[in-house]
Amino acid sequence: MRQTESNVPILAILCLSALAFRVAGAFVLPNAEEDGYSYVETIVQWSGQLAHGEFRTTDLFGFWLPLFQLAVAIPNVLNGNALLTAQIVSSLCGAASCVLVFVITRELTRNTILACVAFILVLGNPLDVLYSAAAMTDVPFGCLLLASVWFALRQRWIAAAVIGAIAEGVRLEAWTLVLVLPLLQLVSERKIPLVTLSILLLPPLLWLGISYAATGDAFAYFAKRELYQARYLDFYPSRHGFVLSDIRQDFDYLLLGANPVVALAIVVAGGLSILHFIRRSQNDYARAAVIVTYAAGVFALLVAGYVTKRQPVILPRYGLIFFVLGVPLFMWLLQTLITSSKRQIFARIAATIAIALCLWPMNSQLSILPKVAADFRAHREIATTLVTSLVSDARCFADQPSIRVLSGLSPTRFVRSQTTPATARKDRDSFDNYLREQHVAYLVLTRVEDSLPVQLYPSLGFNAGADTGNFEFVRVAASSFGPDVWLYRLRDF
C-alpha cells in the first residue's frame, strides 16, 4: 500500500530498534582493524589537549582527515574511554543510516513496506553491523552521505551541501561532492549554484590551509599518504602492476561489501535514469538519478585511485557505501517491476526471489565476524602478556596501534618505526643501539609494510625456532583476519 504521509509510530519503532541493535554492537563486538586503533590514539591525544586547553588548529593535521576524531574527542573528555566512545559514535551513525535508508526508500517508492524491507536489509547486514561497532569512519561517512542524499532528493540544496561539507572532513571520497552536488542542482534548476559550490569548496581549502600552517606545505597531506602507498607497493611487489589475481580479489572484496545484487541495482538504475533523462521524463527516474550520481562520484574516485595506485588495494568495507546507497534503488526497481507488470503474481514472485538473492551474500559476510574476533583475541593476548612482563622503566617497540591501545599503557612506554630517527634506520647495529638507548625490552611484530624491524630482520615473524639474533622468542598469537602477532624479548636488556 502506498503511503504519502510519514507514519510516526513506525518511524519511532524503527529508530529505537536501530539504536538498540547498533549500540549493543558497540559494547559486544571488537574493533575490526588496526586503522581504528590509530584513530583512537589520536582521539586520546586530542581529548587530553582539549581538557587542558592546549588544543591548536594545527594539531588537526595528520594522516587522516580529522572530523571524526574531533567529534569523538570532545565527548571523550568526559568519558575517558576513547575506544568505546568512538565505537558508540560509529554505532549511532550506523543506526541513523538504517533510518535514513528507510526514509529515502519511502521517498523513492512511496511504499512503507518496501522501505521497511530496505531498513531490515541494512540493519541485519553483518558487515555493516561489524563496522558500525568499529572506531572507524566508513559507517559515519555513509551516514553523512545518506543525509546529504535525503536533502538533495527534496531539493534542499544548501542543507545537502552543509552535510556534504561535514562529510568532506571525514573521508576524502566526499570531495567528489564538489562536482556532484552542484551538477545535480544545475540540472534541476538550470542555474549556476554558486552558494552550494562555495560551501563544498570550503572544507578542502581549509584542509590545505591547515596542512600549510602545520608543515609549510599545503599538499603535505597527500605527500604523507603517497609515502605510505610507496611502502605498501614495495612490500607487495605485485601491486606495482595489475595482476589478474589481485584484480579479481579486489573486485570480489568490493562486491562482498556492496552486495552483488545491490551493485547491479545501481547499474540498472543508472541506465534507466540516463535513458529517461534523454527522453526528458519528469518522474521518479530523476530522483533515482540523484542517488546514482552520488554513488557514481564516489566510485569514480575509487577507480581513479586504484588505477593510479593512490588506492592500491580494495577492502570489503569500501563497498559498504555503495550498499547503503544502492538498497533504496534496489527497492525502487522492485516496485517498478511490480507496478509495470501485467501479471502481478509473477512480478511479486520475481521480487521475492530478488530479495532472497540479496540476502545470500550475507553468508560470506558472516564468516568475517569470527575472524575479526580471533584477530582481536590475538592482539589482546599479546597486549596482556606485555603488561605483565614490562618492568617499570622498560619500554616496548610496537608498530601496532592495537597493542598500544589494548595494553592501556602510557604512550611514552612505546617506541615505533614512525618515530625512529634516520640515524637508527641505517642498519641492524644502529637499530640495536637505538633500542638500548630507549630502554626497549620487548618487540611486538606483525609483518606489515611500514614496520622497520620487518625490513631489518627478515627472519622475524616466521618461525619460532629460527635464529633471531638479539631477539628471543616469547610467544606468537595467530590471527585469521590479519598477520600473526609475535612477541620477542631483547636478549641483552
Phi, psi and omega per residue, in radians:
M1 nan 2.352 -3.125
R2 -1.332 2.518 3.118
Q3 -2.152 2.249 3.115
T4 -1.858 -0.249 3.126
E5 -2.094 2.604 3.138
S6 -1.142 2.495 3.111
N7 -1.831 1.713 -3.020
V8 -1.041 -0.802 3.128
P9 -1.018 -0.761 3.135
I10 -1.096 -0.775 -3.130
L11 -1.099 -0.679 3.121
A12 -1.138 -0.740 3.127
I13 -1.106 -0.740 3.137
L14 -1.136 -0.710 3.123
C15 -1.085 -0.814 -3.130
L16 -1.142 -0.702 3.124
S17 -1.100 -0.811 -3.135
A18 -1.106 -0.751 3.120
L19 -1.083 -0.831 -3.108
A20 -1.072 -0.786 -3.064
F21 -1.225 -0.777 -3.078
R22 -1.310 -0.742 -3.134
V23 -1.167 -0.624 3.061
A24 -1.038 -0.670 3.115
G25 -1.076 -0.591 3.136
A26 -1.117 -0.541 -3.139
F27 -1.533 -0.381 -3.024
V28 -1.767 -0.743 -3.021
L29 -1.527 2.549 3.097
P30 -1.369 2.823 3.006
N31 -1.137 2.426 -2.892
A32 -1.423 -0.629 -2.975
E33 -2.463 2.901 3.134
E34 -1.080 -0.600 -3.119
D35 -0.971 -0.679 -3.138
G36 -1.067 -0.663 3.118
Y37 -1.219 -0.530 3.041
S38 -1.113 -0.735 3.058
Y39 -1.030 -0.743 -3.083
V40 -1.089 -0.726 3.128
E41 -1.075 -0.696 3.080
T42 -1.127 -0.742 3.138
I43 -1.067 -0.755 3.113
V44 -1.042 -0.787 -3.138
Q45 -1.087 -0.835 -3.092
W46 -1.206 -0.609 3.094
S47 -1.069 -0.751 3.099
G48 -1.100 -0.732 3.132
Q49 -1.161 -0.693 3.114
L50 -1.151 -0.704 -3.123
A51 -1.124 -0.550 -3.106
H52 -1.780 0.134 3.127
G53 1.169 0.502 -3.074
E54 -1.900 0.078 -3.072
F55 -1.313 2.349 3.106
R56 -2.139 2.717 -3.117
T57 -1.041 -0.645 -3.120
T58 -1.166 -0.313 3.084
D59 -1.165 -0.307 3.128
L60 -1.167 -0.421 -3.062
F61 -1.212 2.406 3.090
G62 -3.108 -2.837 -3.105
F63 -1.278 -0.433 -3.098
W64 -1.991 2.641 2.947
L65 -1.093 2.557 -2.784
P66 -1.728 -0.129 -2.880
L67 -1.188 -0.666 3.120
F68 -1.114 -0.816 -3.133
Q69 -1.070 -0.712 -3.141
L70 -1.171 -0.707 3.129
A71 -1.106 -0.512 3.106
V72 -1.494 -0.627 -3.089
A73 -1.077 -0.591 -3.096
I74 -1.125 -0.952 3.080
P75 -1.197 -0.419 -3.123
N76 -1.227 -0.297 3.038
V77 -0.999 -0.629 3.130
L78 -1.556 -0.647 -3.037
N79 -1.360 -0.766 3.088
G80 1.351 0.140 3.083
N81 -2.205 1.566 -2.974
A82 -1.094 -0.684 -3.121
L83 -1.118 -0.849 -3.130
L84 -1.155 -0.712 3.131
T85 -1.063 -0.768 3.125
A86 -1.121 -0.688 3.122
Q87 -1.151 -0.677 3.134
I88 -1.170 -0.760 3.110
V89 -1.053 -0.756 3.120
S90 -1.118 -0.687 -3.140
S91 -1.174 -0.622 3.073
L92 -1.111 -0.683 3.070
C93 -1.155 -0.645 3.089
G94 -1.109 -0.720 3.092
A95 -1.123 -0.762 3.115
A96 -1.092 -0.621 3.113
S97 -1.091 -0.734 3.116
C98 -1.036 -0.795 -3.128
V99 -1.185 -0.690 3.115
L100 -1.118 -0.661 3.067
V101 -1.073 -0.703 3.101
F102 -1.055 -0.906 -3.049
V103 -1.231 -0.563 3.099
I104 -1.207 -0.734 3.113
T105 -1.092 -0.745 3.122
R106 -1.175 -0.573 3.067
E107 -1.111 -0.667 -3.134
L108 -1.327 -0.735 -2.950
T109 -1.797 -0.335 -3.012
R110 0.999 0.506 -3.067
N111 -2.263 1.973 -3.079
T112 -1.191 -0.609 -3.131
I113 -1.119 -0.840 3.105
L114 -1.106 -0.647 3.112
A115 -1.123 -0.660 3.092
C116 -1.172 -0.669 3.079
V117 -1.091 -0.731 3.100
A118 -1.073 -0.763 3.108
F119 -1.007 -0.799 -3.110
I120 -1.146 -0.681 3.141
L121 -1.052 -0.717 -3.140
V122 -1.343 -0.753 -3.122
L123 -1.020 -0.689 -3.077
G124 -1.659 0.079 -3.135
N125 -1.222 2.053 -3.042
P126 -1.016 -0.698 -3.109
L127 -1.210 -0.672 3.093
D128 -1.191 -0.635 3.064
V129 -1.071 -0.796 -3.100
L130 -1.078 -0.854 -3.050
Y131 -1.458 -0.218 2.947
S132 -1.251 -0.355 3.112
A133 -1.760 0.214 -3.093
A134 -1.850 2.590 3.099
A135 -1.431 1.029 -3.046
M136 -2.367 3.012 -2.980
T137 -1.733 -0.082 -3.029
D138 -1.059 -0.873 -3.112
V139 -1.277 -0.780 3.047
P140 -0.999 -0.671 3.093
F141 -1.119 -0.752 3.104
G142 -1.079 -0.675 3.118
C143 -1.091 -0.811 3.141
L144 -1.117 -0.693 -3.133
L145 -1.171 -0.685 3.075
L146 -1.106 -0.707 3.113
A147 -1.109 -0.691 3.094
S148 -1.137 -0.702 3.082
V149 -1.056 -0.757 -3.117
W150 -1.009 -0.800 3.132
F151 -1.216 -0.629 3.123
A152 -1.148 -0.661 3.098
L153 -1.066 -0.540 -3.141
R154 -1.664 0.155 3.105
Q155 1.009 0.596 2.998
R156 -1.727 1.379 -2.914
W157 -1.165 -0.661 -3.123
I158 -1.135 -0.795 3.104
A159 -1.081 -0.735 3.107
A160 -1.068 -0.675 -3.130
A161 -1.229 -0.690 3.129
V162 -1.099 -0.812 3.089
I163 -1.103 -0.708 3.100
G164 -1.088 -0.666 3.115
A165 -1.126 -0.667 3.060
I166 -1.092 -0.750 3.104
A167 -1.067 -0.553 3.130
E168 -1.144 -0.373 3.073
G169 -1.533 -0.035 -3.104
V170 -1.820 -0.859 -3.136
R171 -2.451 2.578 -3.076
L172 -1.137 -0.505 -3.124
E173 -1.001 -0.471 -3.123
A174 -1.220 -0.268 3.132
W175 -1.128 -0.303 3.072
T176 -1.155 -0.317 3.125
L177 -1.152 -0.343 3.060
V178 -1.017 -0.543 3.078
L179 -1.688 -0.728 -2.986
V180 -1.148 -0.914 -3.012
L181 -1.205 -0.809 3.060
P182 -1.055 -0.604 3.108
L183 -1.114 -0.764 3.119
L184 -1.096 -0.738 3.139
Q185 -1.186 -0.649 3.116
L186 -1.094 -0.766 3.126
V187 -1.151 -0.658 -3.085
S188 -1.298 -0.731 -2.999
E189 -1.931 -0.118 3.118
R190 1.014 0.655 3.033
K191 -2.585 2.673 -3.082
I192 -1.235 2.099 -3.055
P193 -1.490 1.328 -3.044
L194 -1.135 -0.690 -3.125
V195 -1.149 -0.825 3.112
T196 -1.027 -0.783 -3.138
L197 -1.098 -0.708 -3.132
S198 -1.123 -0.739 3.129
I199 -1.074 -0.751 -3.075
L200 -1.327 -0.427 3.101
L201 -1.380 -0.386 -3.036
L202 -1.071 -0.875 -3.113
P203 -1.056 -0.797 3.090
P204 -1.046 -0.705 3.135
L205 -1.165 -0.706 3.091
L206 -1.087 -0.693 -3.133
W207 -1.156 -0.699 3.067
L208 -1.101 -0.657 3.104
G209 -1.159 -0.724 3.096
I210 -1.116 -0.718 3.105
S211 -1.050 -0.735 3.140
Y212 -1.173 -0.740 -3.130
A213 -1.138 -0.606 -3.081
A214 -1.439 -0.560 -2.997
T215 -2.217 -0.256 -3.036
G216 1.495 0.052 3.140
D217 -2.338 2.026 -3.103
A218 -1.096 -0.427 -3.083
F219 -1.880 0.386 -3.121
A220 -1.093 -0.570 3.123
Y221 -1.024 -0.795 -3.113
F222 -1.239 -0.616 3.094
A223 -1.136 -0.669 3.137
K224 -1.112 -0.756 3.138
R225 -1.239 -0.618 3.132
E226 -1.134 -0.633 3.096
L227 -1.104 -0.762 3.102
Y228 -1.099 -0.748 -3.127
Q229 -1.100 -0.644 3.108
A230 -1.126 -0.703 3.100
R231 -1.143 -0.687 3.126
Y232 -1.095 -0.778 -3.124
L233 -1.138 -0.624 3.116
D234 -1.218 -0.575 -3.129
F235 -1.318 -0.537 3.082
Y236 -2.101 1.423 -2.988
P237 -0.963 -0.545 -3.119
S238 -1.108 -0.372 -3.109
R239 -1.349 -0.177 3.056
H240 -1.126 -0.559 3.109
G241 -1.960 -2.661 3.126
F242 -2.224 1.599 3.129
V243 -1.520 2.356 -3.045
L244 -0.988 -0.717 -3.125
S245 -1.132 -0.650 3.103
D246 -1.176 -0.759 3.141
I247 -1.092 -0.748 3.136
R248 -1.105 -0.726 3.123
Q249 -1.116 -0.776 3.140
D250 -1.092 -0.727 3.131
F251 -1.129 -0.743 3.126
D252 -1.116 -0.708 3.131
Y253 -1.132 -0.721 3.134
L254 -1.093 -0.761 3.118
L255 -1.208 -0.528 3.102
L256 -1.077 -0.721 3.117
G257 -1.355 -0.654 -3.065
A258 -1.437 -0.404 -3.026
N259 1.332 2.054 -3.076
P260 -0.965 -0.703 -3.120
V261 -1.169 -0.753 3.138
V262 -1.179 -0.700 3.095
A263 -1.066 -0.723 3.092
L264 -1.109 -0.649 3.121
A265 -1.080 -0.664 3.105
I266 -1.107 -0.754 -3.132
V267 -1.125 -0.806 -3.137
V268 -1.122 -0.780 3.123
A269 -1.086 -0.640 3.086
G270 -1.111 -0.766 3.116
G271 -1.099 -0.759 3.121
L272 -1.147 -0.653 3.132
S273 -1.132 -0.725 3.114
I274 -1.118 -0.764 -3.136
L275 -1.051 -0.787 -3.105
H276 -1.332 -0.417 3.028
F277 -1.182 -0.717 3.097
I278 -1.083 -0.666 3.130
R279 -1.419 -0.083 3.139
R280 1.061 0.735 3.100
S281 -1.341 2.389 3.100
Q282 -1.907 1.483 -3.120
N283 -2.680 -2.753 -3.078
D284 -1.132 -0.289 3.119
Y285 -1.098 -0.580 3.124
A286 -1.147 -0.682 3.126
R287 -1.249 -0.669 3.055
A288 -1.077 -0.609 3.139
A289 -1.097 -0.499 3.106
V290 -1.077 -0.842 -3.138
I291 -1.157 -0.737 3.131
V292 -1.038 -0.709 -3.118
T293 -1.154 -0.713 3.054
Y294 -1.024 -0.859 -3.120
A295 -1.105 -0.691 -3.128
A296 -1.136 -0.656 3.123
G297 -1.105 -0.817 3.125
V298 -1.136 -0.723 -3.132
F299 -1.146 -0.689 3.137
A300 -1.074 -0.726 3.126
L301 -1.184 -0.671 3.110
L302 -1.100 -0.771 3.118
V303 -1.143 -0.738 3.122
A304 -1.061 -0.748 3.102
G305 -1.147 -0.636 -3.130
Y306 -1.205 -0.753 -3.107
V307 -1.194 -0.668 -3.108
T308 -1.534 0.018 -3.141
K309 1.211 0.289 2.990
R310 -1.356 -0.322 3.041
Q311 -2.385 1.382 -2.926
P312 -1.301 -0.194 -3.105
V313 -2.460 2.570 3.121
I314 -1.929 2.319 3.113
L315 -1.943 2.709 -3.109
P316 -0.976 -0.603 -3.103
R317 -1.147 -0.357 3.097
Y318 -1.143 -0.417 -3.123
G319 -1.429 -0.176 -3.083
L320 -1.079 -0.615 -3.130
I321 -1.126 -0.627 3.111
F322 -1.288 -0.502 3.096
F323 -1.150 -0.883 -3.082
V324 -1.226 -0.522 3.054
L325 -1.321 -0.534 -3.035
G326 -1.483 -0.450 -3.112
V327 -1.031 -0.802 3.068
P328 -1.039 -0.635 3.104
L329 -1.183 -0.652 3.096
F330 -1.064 -0.800 3.115
M331 -1.141 -0.667 3.114
W332 -1.096 -0.706 3.112
L333 -1.161 -0.685 3.102
L334 -1.096 -0.740 3.106
Q335 -1.109 -0.715 3.109
T336 -1.055 -0.708 3.107
L337 -1.083 -0.798 -3.079
I338 -1.184 -0.820 -3.052
T339 -1.259 -0.470 -3.099
S340 -1.621 -0.120 -3.098
S341 -1.494 2.480 3.092
K342 -1.405 -0.388 3.125
R343 -1.976 1.628 -3.023
Q344 -1.054 -0.676 -3.063
I345 -1.092 -0.744 3.137
F346 -1.219 -0.645 3.116
A347 -1.130 -0.715 3.136
R348 -1.193 -0.635 3.074
I349 -1.120 -0.769 3.115
A350 -1.072 -0.716 3.125
A351 -1.125 -0.700 3.116
T352 -1.113 -0.731 3.114
I353 -1.114 -0.703 3.133
A354 -1.085 -0.714 3.107
I355 -1.153 -0.704 3.098
A356 -1.082 -0.720 3.090
L357 -1.118 -0.574 3.105
C358 -1.172 -0.546 3.138
L359 -1.356 -0.430 -3.015
W360 -1.032 -0.775 -3.127
P361 -1.092 -0.242 3.134
M362 -1.119 -0.400 3.075
N363 -1.062 -0.749 3.123
S364 -1.179 -0.643 3.115
Q365 -1.171 -0.670 3.134
L366 -1.040 -0.575 -3.113
S367 -1.167 -0.304 3.138
I368 -1.303 -0.572 -3.029
L369 -1.043 -0.838 3.100
P370 -1.152 -0.491 3.079
K371 -1.183 -0.727 3.094
V372 -1.108 -0.719 3.119
A373 -1.085 -0.709 3.123
A374 -1.155 -0.679 3.107
D375 -1.113 -0.739 3.108
F376 -1.084 -0.777 3.135
R377 -1.071 -0.681 -3.141
A378 -1.078 -0.813 -3.138
H379 -1.202 -0.644 3.131
R380 -1.179 -0.654 3.122
E381 -1.083 -0.796 -3.140
I382 -1.167 -0.707 3.128
A383 -1.091 -0.703 3.134
T384 -1.163 -0.758 3.096
T385 -1.060 -0.697 -3.134
L386 -1.112 -0.770 -3.123
V387 -1.065 -0.718 -3.115
T388 -1.344 -0.275 -3.044
S389 -1.736 -0.528 -3.061
L390 -1.252 2.221 3.008
V391 -1.398 3.013 -2.929
S392 -1.017 -0.687 -3.069
D393 -1.753 0.038 -3.095
A394 -1.487 2.738 3.134
R395 -2.232 2.992 -3.116
C396 -2.276 2.450 3.013
F397 -1.629 2.017 -3.094
A398 -2.556 2.068 3.067
D399 -1.502 -0.169 -3.060
Q400 -1.525 1.943 3.104
P401 -1.059 -0.482 3.112
S402 -1.085 -0.703 3.124
I403 -1.146 -0.760 -3.112
R404 -1.137 -0.681 -3.116
V405 -1.318 -0.846 -3.059
L406 -1.202 -0.436 3.115
S407 -1.210 -0.496 -3.092
G408 1.298 0.092 3.136
L409 -1.361 2.764 3.113
S410 -1.099 2.518 3.094
P411 -0.996 -0.421 -3.137
T412 -1.243 -0.221 3.135
R413 -1.458 -0.007 -3.059
F414 -2.120 2.560 2.995
V415 -2.119 2.580 -3.114
R416 -2.560 2.937 -3.097
S417 -1.054 -0.679 -3.042
Q418 -1.079 -0.552 -3.104
T419 -1.789 0.064 3.113
T420 -1.274 2.225 -3.111
P421 -1.187 2.779 -3.092
A422 -1.065 -0.569 -3.125
T423 -1.119 -0.450 -3.139
A424 -1.581 -0.056 -3.078
R425 -1.670 -0.085 -2.984
K426 -1.159 -0.802 -3.096
D427 -2.769 -3.119 -3.081
R428 -1.110 -0.761 -3.093
D429 -1.068 -0.751 3.127
S430 -1.102 -0.690 -3.132
F431 -1.212 -0.739 3.113
D432 -1.057 -0.757 3.114
N433 -1.086 -0.680 3.131
Y434 -1.126 -0.710 3.118
L435 -1.095 -0.687 3.120
R436 -1.161 -0.735 -3.137
E437 -1.078 -0.579 -3.107
Q438 -1.573 0.114 3.136
H439 1.005 0.729 3.137
V440 -1.454 2.139 -3.136
A441 -1.827 -0.447 -3.073
Y442 -2.326 2.665 3.081
L443 -2.219 2.168 2.993
V444 -1.785 2.298 -3.024
L445 -2.386 2.328 2.851
T446 -2.235 2.566 -3.057
R447 -1.449 1.584 3.120
V448 -2.228 2.945 -2.933
E449 -1.209 -0.471 -3.015
D450 -1.872 0.401 -3.108
S451 -1.699 2.106 3.120
L452 -1.135 -0.765 3.088
P453 -1.018 -0.606 3.102
V454 -1.105 -0.668 3.136
Q455 -1.238 -0.698 -3.040
L456 -1.486 -0.461 -3.083
Y457 -2.230 1.426 -3.079
P458 -1.057 -0.388 -3.095
S459 -1.411 -0.269 -3.112
L460 -1.267 2.503 3.056
G461 1.425 0.379 3.126
F462 -2.145 -0.952 -3.018
N463 -2.381 2.196 -3.104
A464 -1.085 -0.455 -3.109
G465 -1.663 0.054 -3.100
A466 -1.277 2.744 3.074
D467 -1.257 2.020 -3.086
T468 -1.999 0.330 3.038
G469 1.091 -2.063 -3.046
N470 -1.403 0.019 -3.079
F471 -1.954 2.222 3.113
E472 -1.745 2.202 -3.125
F473 -1.129 2.344 3.089
V474 -1.911 -1.007 3.113
R475 -2.889 2.876 3.076
V476 -2.334 2.430 3.086
A477 -2.007 2.078 -3.065
A478 -1.372 2.545 3.102
S479 -2.328 2.394 3.096
S480 -1.712 -0.023 -3.121
F481 -1.879 -0.472 3.133
G482 -2.551 -2.956 3.124
P483 -1.117 2.627 3.049
D484 -1.104 2.709 -3.093
V485 -1.928 2.125 -3.067
W486 -1.940 2.478 3.086
L487 -2.121 2.217 3.135
Y488 -2.169 2.645 3.034
R489 -1.952 2.409 3.071
L490 -1.271 2.216 -3.005
R491 -1.123 -0.651 -3.006
D492 -1.813 0.416 3.120
F493 -1.246 nan nan
